[in-house]
Amino acid sequence: MTADTHAPSASPDWKLDGVRVVAANQLDANTAQTPGMDRKAAINFARVGAQKLWAGTVHIHANAKTGAHHHGPLESVIYVVKGRARMRWGNALEFTAEAGPGDFIYVPPFVPHQEINASATEVLECVLCRSDGEAVAVNLDIEPVEKPEAVRWVDPTHPA
């Protein structure tokens, strides 16, 4: 067996510096918020020492939507747990797509977007991961187009 050249020189205390489990009832609501949605942090630097990612939950109430916003240089991944998400994006929120339970949504850096709960009766529940330990949310004042263009994503690796 070869030695890991990336390992720290001193032996870490894996009991204190190893795996962390954050219970569902211990999520932290003290995070950047966007009007229309509730974010709660599970994994970030302050909570567990994460330096390269942020993870938590997002709930959007029935028939509600967030304000337009972006997340600066961060990449975001949203996993839909329950409900139906409608995403709008672009300089005038002119594009739209929907996602349901089990679907993943990728939001590139600096993309103006808006999350919408497409259901009038049930809460939209999602898991959110970002590419940095801090949750950046920059709220925008955008006048959205009236009828956005529906966009169907085609996987360049599996175009069929």
Sequence and secondary structure as in RCSB ss.txt:
>XXXX:A:sequence
MTADTHAPSASPDWKLDGVRVVAANQLDANTAQTPGMDRKAAINFARVGAQKLWAGTVHIHANAKTGAHHHGPLE
SVIYVVKGRARMRWGNALEFTAEAGPGDFIYVPPFVPHQEINASATEVLECVLCRSDGEAVAVNLDIEPVEKPEA
VRWVDPTHPA
>XXXX:A:secstr
    TTS SS   HHHHS     GGG B  S   TT EEEEEESHHHH  SS EEEEEEE TT B   EE TT  
EEEEEEES EEEEESTTS EEEEE TT EEEE TT  EEEEE  SSS EEEEEEESSSS   EE      SS EE
     SSS  
